[in-house]
Amino acid sequence: MPTPKPSIDKFHFLKLIKQLQHPDSKMKALKELDLLAVKNERNRKYMVEAGVPKAMLSFIVNCFKEDCVSGLEEALSVLFLIRIPSAEAKLLPKQNDQIIKSLIWVLGCEFNTQVMVKSHAVSALKSIIETASSVVLERLEPKFFEMIVGVLKQCTTRITQQGINSALHVLLDACPWGRNRLMMVESGAVSALIELELGSPEKRTTELILGILFHLCSCADGRAEFLRHKGGIAVVTKRIMRVSPAADDRAVLILSLISRFSATSWVVHEMLEVGTVTKLCMLLQLDCATYLKEKTMEILRSHSDDWLKFPCIDKTVLTRYIK
């Protein structure tokens, strides 16, 4: 009879964590952790209980400090498979700055499995940012946004769809702070988001993109960048009534900001040319939220005198909603 293999339990993973401290055994330990994480949910549960997520983050930080990429692929794969529990992420406030800097550093490194490593790094970054304190989010640096936006600009070759959504979540979580919005605009986020949306992504991606654009258009620099892109108004208009109520909400609010604060004669004409006026009139015929109808009518009323001058507009329909 063959000798039965000892069962894998929490203590087995504690031993592997200890092996990470020794240069001779760390790669073997990392590869075993990766294989066991892939194997089943039971292993992943024991790994969380043993503190593997924190150990992987510490390993990544050490790689950053030593400028060494050996083992990063395995460590990030393990983190992606077992996830970083929100309760555990909240226990790392003193280390958040170093973890964030380390993950941003990973995004600038080169790997053989480029797409997966970048995607796993952004996924880990999302878990850290969504539980980070306001103090941490207020201290984010320009390079942070440059790297995230850089990944989005090269999303077709650099990152998976899940990774794209994680990167968008990171930007959205950072949006409430005006300083962060300004750094996003300066890093080219507005153009990158519009280009990404022009590719007709999945529903959740569109909702995230429109959510970020709404925040960025709340500042003058963001609106200027939005209007500098020739496809901005058109793509936002096109998404109304084609994606979800959440997308309708963000799209109308973006158009409201543009209409209220940046309505040059060119903008007013563009909104007519790309069908914004027609789309807003159609939206009013649907059973949408009261506040959204009020915002829509506010946009239509604010420039109705200009739009009624154009022969292509259906004056009967427009006047019905501006009375």
NORNOR-V615384 format. One line per field, one symbol per residue. ss: DSSP state (H for helix, E for strand, L for the rest). psi: psi as a letter, one per 20 degrees, with the letter a starting at -180 (. if undefined). Layout:
ss->???
psi->???
This chain:
ss->LLLLLLLLLHHHHHHHHHHLLLLLLHHHHHHHHHHHHHHLHHHHHHHHHHLHHHHHHHHHHHHHHHLLLLLHHHHHHHHHHHLLLHHHHHHHLLLHHHHHHHHHHHHLLLLLLHHHHHHHHHHHHHHHHLLLLHHHHHLLLHHHHHHHHHHHHLHHHHLLHHHHHHHHHHHHHHLLLHHHHHHHHHLLHHHHHHHHHHLLLLHHHHHHHHHHHHHHLLLHHHHHHHHHLLLHHHHHHHHLLLLLHHHHHHHHHHHHHHHHHLLLHHHHHHHHHLLHHHHHHHHHLLLLLHHHHHHHHHHHHHLHHHHLLLLLLLHHHHHHHHL
psi->pqpqpqqpahhghhghghhiiphhighggghgggghhhgrhgghghgghikgghhgghggghgghilpipigggghggghhirophhhhijkhhigghgghghhghhirprgmgggggghghghgghghijqrhgghijqrhhghggghhghhkhhiiqrghhghgghgggghihiphgggghgghikhgghgghghijmarghggggghgghgghiiqghghghghhpijfgghgghipjifrhhggghgghghggghhikmrhggghghggjjgggghhhhiirmrqghhhggghggghhjhhghiiphiqnhggghhij.
